[in-house]
Amino acid sequence: MLTTVKSNEKVVPGFFEMEIEAKGLAKHAGPGQFFMLKVAFGTDPLLRRPLSIHRITSPDSLRFLYRESGRGTSILSKLVPGDQLDALGPLGNGFKVGKTVKHALIVGGGIGVAPLLCLTDHIAKERPDITPVVFIGGRDKDSVMCLDQFKELGIETHIRTEDGSIHKKGLITHSLEEYIDKYKKDGTGGWAIFSCGPTPMLRSVAAIANMNDIKCFTSLEAHMACGIGACLGCVIPLLDREHETQVYRKVCEDGPVFDSEEVLW
Ligand code: FES
């Protein structure tokens, strides 16, 4: 679908936030889903870039938060309001907040925070019975984003940076462990963790969830060429727990969100 760029601004060095508009674009979109964006007309670059939905601002518009990390995203960062952009989506399964979830711990690292703000918006709107708690980690102050937006939603937010440039020094998984240890005395029934970020962080979050008997849903990244299940470029091995065998799944079509107990870390 052809969309129009409404805004495209640098939020911190190397990171941009873009809003696009197209009729009905966001009607069926949910947190954790993504779009495949064609950053230029013609065949160069040939492949679309997958970007997860950062915020759904209206039935006709949505936002992406992205890192400029290669030629495609560099081209994307130079688009200006009024430019046109071919967007394919929404794609993928997204985060599902089940009826049994009573307490949501939302854990993001670096650019992994992008879909988690969308998830938090969704919970605030659709599940006011849930009080989410957010944990954000990053290398330094520039890689910890969206703090003001979480604050605006009135959400308890824990922050850590690896270099200690803002807030506590260390890994955000330590804050997650501290929180769980402090509040788990009445049991962790109904708790769920939703995570997105670098693989080492996701692996640690999954281990913490497992140790504390908490369901954990994790959004995985993969190289995606098509985004629609056709190229098999994003296939990963997973554990089929029912049959205790290894199976292969497509991150773009079967994910990107998986039960962390199925992921072969
Ligand atoms: Fe082509 Fe997933 S990106 S099958």
Residues whose N, C-alpha, C, O or C-beta is under 5 A from the ligand:
A	BS01	FES	H223 M224 A225 C226 G227 I228 G229 A230 C231 L232 G233 C234 K250 C252
